[in-house]
Amino acid sequence: MRAKDVCLAVGVDPTPKHVEGARARLKRMVTRKILTEDEPGIFTLIPKRT
């Protein structure tokens, strides 16, 4: 999912300011091993281990 799509999903205006903020938060989640960024700008959840 792209940062712009995340903004639209949570009901935030997809202006460049909000999209860049969302992208920064998504990148932070990648470093915390919550998301992966398989392709530049495409974020996905990491499957839970059981």
Biopython code that builds the backbone (N, CA, C, O; Angstrom):
import numpy as np
from Bio.PDB.StructureBuilder import StructureBuilder

atoms = [
    (1, "MET", "N", (0.849, -1.163, 0.000)),
    (1, "MET", "CA", (0.000, 0.000, 0.000)),
    (1, "MET", "C", (0.902, 1.236, 0.000)),
    (1, "MET", "O", (1.891, 1.281, 0.732)),
    (2, "ARG", "N", (0.582, 2.195, -0.782)),
    (2, "ARG", "CA", (1.355, 3.437, -0.846)),
    (2, "ARG", "C", (0.912, 4.410, 0.248)),
    (2, "ARG", "O", (-0.184, 4.285, 0.794)),
    (3, "ALA", "N", (1.767, 5.370, 0.560)),
    (3, "ALA", "CA", (1.475, 6.344, 1.606)),
    (3, "ALA", "C", (0.210, 7.138, 1.274)),
    (3, "ALA", "O", (-0.577, 7.447, 2.168)),
    (4, "LYS", "N", (0.013, 7.465, 0.015)),
    (4, "LYS", "CA", (-1.191, 8.202, -0.386)),
    (4, "LYS", "C", (-2.440, 7.367, -0.125)),
    (4, "LYS", "O", (-3.458, 7.897, 0.320)),
    (5, "ASP", "N", (-2.369, 6.068, -0.397)),
    (5, "ASP", "CA", (-3.498, 5.174, -0.140)),
    (5, "ASP", "C", (-3.794, 5.073, 1.353)),
    (5, "ASP", "O", (-4.955, 4.986, 1.752)),
    (6, "VAL", "N", (-2.752, 5.086, 2.173)),
    (6, "VAL", "CA", (-2.940, 5.051, 3.627)),
    (6, "VAL", "C", (-3.670, 6.311, 4.076)),
    (6, "VAL", "O", (-4.586, 6.235, 4.896)),
    (7, "CYS", "N", (-3.279, 7.461, 3.553)),
    (7, "CYS", "CA", (-3.963, 8.718, 3.895)),
    (7, "CYS", "C", (-5.444, 8.640, 3.542)),
    (7, "CYS", "O", (-6.297, 9.026, 4.341)),
    (8, "LEU", "N", (-5.745, 8.148, 2.362)),
    (8, "LEU", "CA", (-7.139, 8.039, 1.940)),
    (8, "LEU", "C", (-7.906, 7.056, 2.822)),
    (8, "LEU", "O", (-9.072, 7.291, 3.138)),
    (9, "ALA", "N", (-7.262, 5.958, 3.220)),
    (9, "ALA", "CA", (-7.925, 4.935, 4.033)),
    (9, "ALA", "C", (-8.276, 5.446, 5.424)),
    (9, "ALA", "O", (-9.294, 5.045, 5.989)),
    (10, "VAL", "N", (-7.451, 6.323, 5.983)),
    (10, "VAL", "CA", (-7.723, 6.836, 7.330)),
    (10, "VAL", "C", (-8.467, 8.169, 7.305)),
    (10, "VAL", "O", (-8.735, 8.749, 8.357)),
    (11, "GLY", "N", (-8.798, 8.652, 6.117)),
    (11, "GLY", "CA", (-9.606, 9.860, 6.008)),
    (11, "GLY", "C", (-8.834, 11.161, 6.116)),
    (11, "GLY", "O", (-9.399, 12.193, 6.479)),
    (12, "VAL", "N", (-7.540, 11.118, 5.802)),
    (12, "VAL", "CA", (-6.700, 12.320, 5.830)),
    (12, "VAL", "C", (-6.588, 12.845, 4.407)),
    (12, "VAL", "O", (-6.491, 12.072, 3.454)),
    (13, "ASP", "N", (-6.602, 14.168, 4.272)),
    (13, "ASP", "CA", (-6.460, 14.795, 2.960)),
    (13, "ASP", "C", (-5.128, 14.379, 2.330)),
    (13, "ASP", "O", (-4.088, 14.537, 2.971)),
    (14, "PRO", "N", (-5.119, 13.857, 1.107)),
    (14, "PRO", "CA", (-3.867, 13.386, 0.505)),
    (14, "PRO", "C", (-3.015, 14.509, -0.090)),
    (14, "PRO", "O", (-2.570, 14.414, -1.234)),
    (15, "THR", "N", (-2.792, 15.560, 0.681)),
    (15, "THR", "CA", (-1.911, 16.636, 0.235)),
    (15, "THR", "C", (-0.465, 16.184, 0.424)),
    (15, "THR", "O", (-0.201, 15.294, 1.233)),
    (16, "PRO", "N", (0.469, 16.778, -0.304)),
    (16, "PRO", "CA", (1.872, 16.351, -0.172)),
    (16, "PRO", "C", (2.383, 16.382, 1.269)),
    (16, "PRO", "O", (3.167, 15.519, 1.666)),
    (17, "LYS", "N", (1.948, 17.362, 2.047)),
    (17, "LYS", "CA", (2.381, 17.460, 3.444)),
    (17, "LYS", "C", (1.962, 16.228, 4.237)),
    (17, "LYS", "O", (2.764, 15.675, 4.990)),
    (18, "HIS", "N", (0.726, 15.797, 4.076)),
    (18, "HIS", "CA", (0.226, 14.642, 4.815)),
    (18, "HIS", "C", (0.803, 13.332, 4.284)),
    (18, "HIS", "O", (1.075, 12.413, 5.055)),
    (19, "VAL", "N", (0.986, 13.249, 2.976)),
    (19, "VAL", "CA", (1.543, 12.030, 2.382)),
    (19, "VAL", "C", (2.987, 11.831, 2.844)),
    (19, "VAL", "O", (3.383, 10.708, 3.158)),
    (20, "GLU", "N", (3.772, 12.901, 2.889)),
    (20, "GLU", "CA", (5.161, 12.788, 3.348)),
    (20, "GLU", "C", (5.223, 12.394, 4.820)),
    (20, "GLU", "O", (6.088, 11.613, 5.214)),
    (21, "GLY", "N", (4.314, 12.926, 5.634)),
    (21, "GLY", "CA", (4.255, 12.524, 7.045)),
    (21, "GLY", "C", (3.893, 11.061, 7.193)),
    (21, "GLY", "O", (4.468, 10.353, 8.020)),
    (22, "ALA", "N", (2.942, 10.608, 6.395)),
    (22, "ALA", "CA", (2.547, 9.195, 6.427)),
    (22, "ALA", "C", (3.707, 8.320, 5.968)),
    (22, "ALA", "O", (3.950, 7.262, 6.548)),
    (23, "ARG", "N", (4.416, 8.745, 4.945)),
    (23, "ARG", "CA", (5.562, 7.972, 4.448)),
    (23, "ARG", "C", (6.635, 7.852, 5.531)),
    (23, "ARG", "O", (7.237, 6.790, 5.690)),
    (24, "ALA", "N", (6.876, 8.924, 6.269)),
    (24, "ALA", "CA", (7.866, 8.882, 7.350)),
    (24, "ALA", "C", (7.436, 7.900, 8.439)),
    (24, "ALA", "O", (8.263, 7.151, 8.961)),
    (25, "ARG", "N", (6.149, 7.900, 8.783)),
    (25, "ARG", "CA", (5.655, 6.958, 9.798)),
    (25, "ARG", "C", (5.743, 5.519, 9.299)),
    (25, "ARG", "O", (6.088, 4.616, 10.061)),
    (26, "LEU", "N", (5.432, 5.305, 8.025)),
    (26, "LEU", "CA", (5.525, 3.959, 7.458)),
    (26, "LEU", "C", (6.973, 3.472, 7.445)),
    (26, "LEU", "O", (7.240, 2.310, 7.753)),
    (27, "LYS", "N", (7.906, 4.354, 7.090)),
    (27, "LYS", "CA", (9.325, 3.979, 7.104)),
    (27, "LYS", "C", (9.778, 3.635, 8.521)),
    (27, "LYS", "O", (10.581, 2.721, 8.710)),
    (28, "ARG", "N", (9.271, 4.359, 9.515)),
    (28, "ARG", "CA", (9.591, 4.066, 10.911)),
    (28, "ARG", "C", (9.086, 2.673, 11.291)),
    (28, "ARG", "O", (9.755, 1.938, 12.017)),
    (29, "MET", "N", (7.896, 2.320, 10.793)),
    (29, "MET", "CA", (7.353, 0.985, 11.073)),
    (29, "MET", "C", (8.174, -0.104, 10.389)),
    (29, "MET", "O", (8.229, -1.232, 10.879)),
    (30, "VAL", "N", (8.811, 0.218, 9.266)),
    (30, "VAL", "CA", (9.699, -0.746, 8.608)),
    (30, "VAL", "C", (10.903, -1.018, 9.505)),
    (30, "VAL", "O", (11.308, -2.171, 9.656)),
    (31, "THR", "N", (11.475, 0.014, 10.098)),
    (31, "THR", "CA", (12.639, -0.187, 10.969)),
    (31, "THR", "C", (12.260, -0.937, 12.240)),
    (31, "THR", "O", (13.109, -1.590, 12.847)),
    (32, "ARG", "N", (11.008, -0.853, 12.647)),
    (32, "ARG", "CA", (10.532, -1.571, 13.843)),
    (32, "ARG", "C", (10.003, -2.961, 13.512)),
    (32, "ARG", "O", (9.439, -3.632, 14.376)),
    (33, "LYS", "N", (10.180, -3.394, 12.271)),
    (33, "LYS", "CA", (9.793, -4.737, 11.809)),
    (33, "LYS", "C", (8.289, -4.990, 11.876)),
    (33, "LYS", "O", (7.862, -6.124, 12.092)),
    (34, "ILE", "N", (7.482, -3.939, 11.692)),
    (34, "ILE", "CA", (6.028, -4.069, 11.635)),
    (34, "ILE", "C", (5.589, -4.190, 10.178)),
    (34, "ILE", "O", (4.666, -4.937, 9.853)),
    (35, "LEU", "N", (6.268, -3.439, 9.304)),
    (35, "LEU", "CA", (5.978, -3.444, 7.868)),
    (35, "LEU", "C", (7.223, -3.847, 7.097)),
    (35, "LEU", "O", (8.333, -3.841, 7.629)),
    (36, "THR", "N", (7.018, -4.196, 5.833)),
    (36, "THR", "CA", (8.141, -4.371, 4.914)),
    (36, "THR", "C", (7.945, -3.408, 3.747)),
    (36, "THR", "O", (6.829, -2.984, 3.447)),
    (37, "GLU", "N", (9.047, -3.078, 3.107)),
    (37, "GLU", "CA", (9.004, -2.246, 1.904)),
    (37, "GLU", "C", (9.703, -3.037, 0.802)),
    (37, "GLU", "O", (10.889, -2.842, 0.535)),
    (38, "ASP", "N", (8.946, -3.937, 0.164)),
    (38, "ASP", "CA", (9.514, -4.817, -0.856)),
    (38, "ASP", "C", (9.968, -4.039, -2.081)),
    (38, "ASP", "O", (11.035, -4.310, -2.633)),
    (39, "GLU", "N", (9.169, -3.084, -2.504)),
    (39, "GLU", "CA", (9.520, -2.185, -3.598)),
    (39, "GLU", "C", (9.498, -0.772, -3.022)),
    (39, "GLU", "O", (8.766, -0.519, -2.065)),
    (40, "PRO", "N", (10.272, 0.147, -3.574)),
    (40, "PRO", "CA", (10.257, 1.511, -3.047)),
    (40, "PRO", "C", (8.850, 2.109, -3.051)),
    (40, "PRO", "O", (8.207, 2.205, -4.096)),
    (41, "GLY", "N", (8.384, 2.507, -1.867)),
    (41, "GLY", "CA", (7.079, 3.142, -1.744)),
    (41, "GLY", "C", (5.913, 2.205, -1.550)),
    (41, "GLY", "O", (4.786, 2.666, -1.366)),
    (42, "ILE", "N", (6.143, 0.885, -1.587)),
    (42, "ILE", "CA", (5.073, -0.096, -1.405)),
    (42, "ILE", "C", (5.282, -0.778, -0.054)),
    (42, "ILE", "O", (6.262, -1.497, 0.140)),
    (43, "PHE", "N", (4.358, -0.551, 0.874)),
    (43, "PHE", "CA", (4.469, -1.077, 2.231)),
    (43, "PHE", "C", (3.447, -2.180, 2.459)),
    (43, "PHE", "O", (2.295, -2.065, 2.040)),
    (44, "THR", "N", (3.874, -3.261, 3.132)),
    (44, "THR", "CA", (2.973, -4.363, 3.476)),
    (44, "THR", "C", (3.248, -4.807, 4.906)),
    (44, "THR", "O", (4.356, -4.650, 5.418)),
    (45, "LEU", "N", (2.221, -5.365, 5.542)),
    (45, "LEU", "CA", (2.376, -5.899, 6.890)),
    (45, "LEU", "C", (3.224, -7.162, 6.863)),
    (45, "LEU", "O", (3.171, -7.938, 5.910)),
    (46, "ILE", "N", (4.002, -7.357, 7.915)),
    (46, "ILE", "CA", (4.741, -8.604, 8.076)),
    (46, "ILE", "C", (3.785, -9.614, 8.695)),
    (46, "ILE", "O", (3.140, -9.312, 9.699)),
    (47, "PRO", "N", (3.681, -10.807, 8.118)),
    (47, "PRO", "CA", (2.787, -11.819, 8.710)),
    (47, "PRO", "C", (3.222, -12.171, 10.128)),
    (47, "PRO", "O", (4.415, -12.268, 10.415)),
    (48, "LYS", "N", (2.240, -12.360, 11.015)),
    (48, "LYS", "CA", (2.548, -12.730, 12.398)),
    (48, "LYS", "C", (3.073, -14.151, 12.453)),
    (48, "LYS", "O", (2.610, -15.032, 11.729)),
    (49, "ARG", "N", (4.039, -14.355, 13.317)),
    (49, "ARG", "CA", (4.558, -15.706, 13.537)),
    (49, "ARG", "C", (3.770, -16.347, 14.661)),
    (49, "ARG", "O", (3.450, -15.699, 15.658)),
    (50, "THR", "N", (3.463, -17.611, 14.497)),
    (50, "THR", "CA", (2.730, -18.315, 15.560)),
    (50, "THR", "C", (3.551, -19.435, 16.128)),
    (50, "THR", "O", (3.097, -20.137, 17.032)),
]
sb = StructureBuilder()
sb.init_structure("model")
sb.init_model(0)
sb.init_chain("A")
sb.init_seg("    ")
for serial, (resi, resn, name, xyz) in enumerate(atoms, 1):
    if name == "N":
        sb.init_residue(resn, " ", resi, " ")
    sb.init_atom(name, np.array(xyz, "f"), 0.0, 1.0, " ", f" {name:<3s}", serial, name[0])
structure = sb.get_structure()
